[in-house]
Amino acid sequence: MLSIIIARKHLFLLVAVLTVALFLRFYRLEALTEFLGDQGRTGMVIYEAWQHKQLPLVGPPVLTGQLLGPFYYYLIGPAFILGKFNPLIPAGTVALFGVVSVYLLYWLISRLTNAAIGITVAGLYAVAPSIVTAERTLWEPNLIVPFVLLFLIAIYQIVEKRCFQYFSLIGLSVGILVQLHYPNLLLIALSGLFGVYIFFTKKKKESYGKICIWIIAGLVIFILTLFPFLYYEALHQWKDFRELILTLLFRENQAVAATPGIFRMIDLSGHVTNRLFPISDLRLTAAIWLILFFLSKRVFWTWFLGLWYFLGVLALSFYQGTIFEHYLNFLLPLPFIFFGLVLARLRLARLGKLWWLIPGLMIVINLRATDSFKTGVNDLTRIKLLTNAMLEQAGGQPFSFTLINSRSFSDLHYRYFLTLAESHPQPVTASNYAKLFLLCDGDNCPSEPEMRSKNLVNALCYEAHCEGSYPVIDLAKFRLAGVVSTNGSKIFSYQR
């Protein structure tokens, strides 16, 4: 009877955690989700693929120019199509993947420790402010965590339950992950090391043949998952693979000041632990990782996750370009899992029910720090209003446009809505349009007198990947015909 009551209490708490995760990610989604050039590019690719009934063979470009695999489009494409290309639907799909991540983390931690700690750690992930914000945004790195957790669940089933068929899930999850971002390539090496470990730790009743068959099955599934991308690369002389190797080994134009290796690794560690512990002190970061590592009790998991973390941070520390937060997403679940293993030790250390005080306080602090009740970026509302106003002013005549004072590096989010409206602006370099619109969708828009005094304006990137220079528009060829203000933004209308 007591076990039934405890099970029901845990089920109630799990449902409560998932409900909070769902609320934080979906409440005011339209106001809080980011929709800029990267999101517009994704929408345009899927819309054009749907219109031409062609399956994309490559995915989005990364910052250094190489193309990813297309699986990101396969994951969120159905949401675009079923939602009639309303970008709020695929943004909600990414948010739903975030809620799935909360459950998968609970599942894994509850098996490694117990249900109470699984719910606690899942609760910490559910309310982590930076994670909540990221998981509302339609962007391929934000889908990494659920597939990393699937990878870990497959590891669990093989190590703890000796279910070797889960090598198939490893092949599938790693095949997807390497198409979501290139730092995830480390998981290929980890999978290989894990396969060797399983092969040499075979138990007496287990067959080498069975293990080999399932390892091969996982490898086949991995290749099949990557097949469209591999086919594309083979047709293009493996261009992206070659450029990726050159970027990782020899890129110099993004070089940063030389830093001692150990300090750069600790700094990167800080960016990982910051999702769990909002700290910035390097010494404290190092101390937290040492505590998490040495207080973790499970031998295999401590060393496997420790090796994963160490190799990941070490590999990134050698990269001479700027390392952005999303490069570290393949490490994101690790501090949460380590923390769960440490809580299991504390729970057994005669602390009674006091073990949950620290995570309980962290959950309260994180809840207060979420942006759910803040104003929000209101990207979708603003872009729709500005696009409609621009089309109305164009009146069906040929026109061109660019952005000024924008948070985006490209104007593809506007081109996405223009594509849906079956409107195709002229290139800014053309001479066959009479109307030019300069859209200010950022803060501190210039005044009308300031714009009248301007002679030149730089065109914003209007291609799939912003690389090189873009045209400078000579405003001397136009006259400022009017200014329209809408929702805190401005449209400066020029006539040739």
ZIFENKA-V374505 format. One record per helix or strand. SS is the DSSP state (helix for helix, strand for strand). FROM is the first residue (numbers start at 1). TO is the last residue. If there is no record, write none. Layout:
# ZIFENKA-V374505
SS_FROM_TO + SS_FROM_TO
This chain:
# ZIFENKA-V374505
helix_2_26 + helix_29_32 + helix_37_52 + strand_61_61 + strand_67_67 + helix_71_82 + helix_87_112 + helix_115_127 + helix_129_134 + helix_140_161 + helix_164_180 + helix_182_200 + helix_208_235 + helix_239_250 + helix_261_273 + helix_282_295 + helix_299_317 + helix_325_347 + helix_352_369 + helix_379_394 + strand_399_404 + strand_410_410 + helix_412_420 + strand_435_440 + helix_448_452 + strand_456_458 + strand_461_461 + strand_472_474 + helix_475_477 + strand_479_486 + strand_489_495
